[in-house]
Amino acid sequence: MKRLLFIGGLLFISFVLAFGQDSKAIGKIGEEGELVYPSQAEEGPDGNIYVYDMVDAYIKVYAPEGKYLRRMGGEGQGPGEIKRAEGVRFGFTAEGKLYFTEFINGHRWITLMELSGELHKTIKLQISEVFGLSRSYPLEDGGFLVQLAFFPEPEIKDDYFLYKSPRELVRIDSEGKIVSRLKKTRYVTRISYRSDGADSPVPFAPQFMWSPYEKGSVLFSEGLSPVFHVYDYEGNLLKEIKSPLPEPEKVTKKDLTQWRRRRKEEARDKDWYQRFGTVIEKYKKSIHELKPNLDGISLTPDGNILVAGETEEGVEFVDYWLLDKEGKILVDGQTNTAGLHITRSFLFYGRRDEDGSFQFYVQKREGTETQDLKKFLK
């Protein structure tokens, strides 16, 4: 959901439940359990709906019909609290515990909590470098698959700097020790006049997308091919899954010109832009030759693969495909929503409403994954 939910400035978002033709807004501003800036919604093992709100760093819990029940987390320095409000991701273990992680400058541990909100334990990662936790997935042995993000590494280029952003998928045990390394990338993602920050993103950087796959394996894609790669937990390539999804397009001069224009228009602090933001004019030739054609992959409850196409500025509809495990398309279509994912009971997604505000929606499922998506997608 990154393009819908992590948008600069003060953006007020509400959370809405949509059951068929009926929808009920919950988390209204000023009411108990209000949601101001939610960034993730999931169905819990108890059937309730859990939503993380970045504005106050709480994971808020609602009954399936939308009634506010309780909250957990909140800003703080200690275990069970959240040090860095932005960049939190959460999920649930097979034992019914809620876990969450924090990005760079947040806590260096995985927090596990009871669904009641009581702290269960923390797993501190035994890593010496400065890192952040982007995503994680619990394993049966008490360990986790963890996506690590490290501080960008600046490299001089003429009179400016290009930053490479190391990302790595590792397996840790229940004590936080790395036991295997599955995948690592170091792509250029930022540009700056300085070597210590004030950086801006560069366009069309490859993705780092992964999802649990069959037992003991992970599905991975950089968003640059219709071919997906499957790795075991030791990082060995097991197989490739070829799909009929579209090939990525080449980056053109027009693409870069449009990107520079948008970056300049989006600059809210004009003084900052004049001092640091004009560095984007130095980026005349794209380092990345191809535009990513995919934006997200996830495994559905039935073991299918839900794939989101790349979203572009000014494009209203997003492509989605539901693939079986061998890459065959079961359903394809478009929707003017983003961040679509499937749980046992709901379809979750985000959408911009007529008044320009973003909202979360959750639609009650009525049939199979294929049936529900065929009704949802155009």
Residue, then its C-alpha position, 0 to 999 in steps of 0.5 A: m500500500k505504499r503509494l496510497l498510505f505513505i504520502g507526505g504532508l498532513l493527510f487525514i484518512s478514515f477506515v471504512l468497512a464495506f460489506g457488499q453494497d453497504s459501507k460503514a465508516i469506523g474510526k471517525i475523527g473525534e470518536e473513540g478509536e479514531l483513525v487519523y493516519p492508518s498504514q496497515a490493516e489485517e484480520g487477526p486470528d480471533g476474526n477481529i480487524y487490526v489497524y496500525d495508526m501512525v499518528d499515535a503509534y497504536i494498533k487499534v482493534y475492531a470487531p468484524e462489524g466495526k465496533y472499536l474494542r481496544r488498542m496496543g502499543g503506543e509511543g515509548q522507549g520500552p518493550g511493548e511500545i513503539k519508538r519510531a511511529e512510521g515504518v511499523r509492520f505487524g502480523f500474527t504467529a501460528e500460536g496467535k500472538l501479534y508481532f510488530t517491527e520498526f524501521i531504522n532508528g526504531h527498536r532493534w527487536i521484534t515485539l510479540m504481544e498477546l491479543s489482549g495487548e499484554l507484552h509476551k516477549t521481544i526478540k533482539l536481533q544480534i546484528s552489529e550494524v545500524f539497521g531497520l526491520s522492513r518486514s518479517y514472517p514467523l516460522e514454526d521453530g520460533g524464528f523469523l524471516v526478516q527483511l533488513a534495511f541498512f543506512p544508504e551508502p553514499e558514493i561520489k559522482d562528479d559534484y553530487f552523491l548517489y546512495k546505494s541502499p542495502r537490503e537483505l532477507v535473512r533467517i533468524d532463530s528464536e534468540g535473534k541470531i542470523v542462521s542463514r542469508l537468503k537474498k541481498t541487493r544494493y541498488v542506487t535509490r537516492i541522490s544528494y549534494r551531501s554525503d550525510g543526508a538531504d537526499s531525494p529518491v531516484p526513479f525506477a529502482p528495482q523492488f525487493m518483494w518476497s512472500p512465503y511460498e510452499k513449506g520451507s521456501v520464499l517467493f521473490s521478485e525485483g519487479l523487473s520480469p514476469v519470472f518469479h524465483v523460489y528460494d529455500y531458507e538457506g538461500n538456494l534457488l529451487k525453481e523459477i515460475k514463469s508467468p504470462l505477465p507483461e515484460p517491463e518497459k525501458v526508461t526513456k528521457k521523457d520518463l526522467t523529464q516527467w519525474r523531475r517535473r513532479r519532484k519539483e512540483e511536490a517540493r513543499d519546502k521551497d527553501w530546502y528545494q533550492r538548497f538541496g532538491t535541485v540535485i535532481e537536475k543532475y540525474k540526466k540518465s537513468i541508472h536503472e534501464l527498466k521500469p519495474n512492472l510489478d509493485g507487490i506479491s503476496l500468498t493468499p489463504d488458498g496458496n495462490i499468488l496475488v500480484a499488483g502491477e506498478t502504479e504510476e503518477g496520474v494513472e487511475f487504475v492498477d492491474y492485479w493478477l491472481l496466479d496459481k502456484e505454477g504461474k497460470i492466471l486465474v483472474d486478472g483485471q483492474t481497480n481504482t484501489a491499491g494495496l489489495h490483499i486477501t484474508r480468510s474473511f475479507l478483501f482489504y484495500g485503499r482508495r481515494d474518495e471523491d473529496g480527495s481523502f484516502q480510506f481503508y476498506v474491508q469487504k466481506r468475502e462471499g465465495t472463493e478467491t477467484q469468485d470474489l476477485k472476479k466480482f471486485l476487478k473490472 
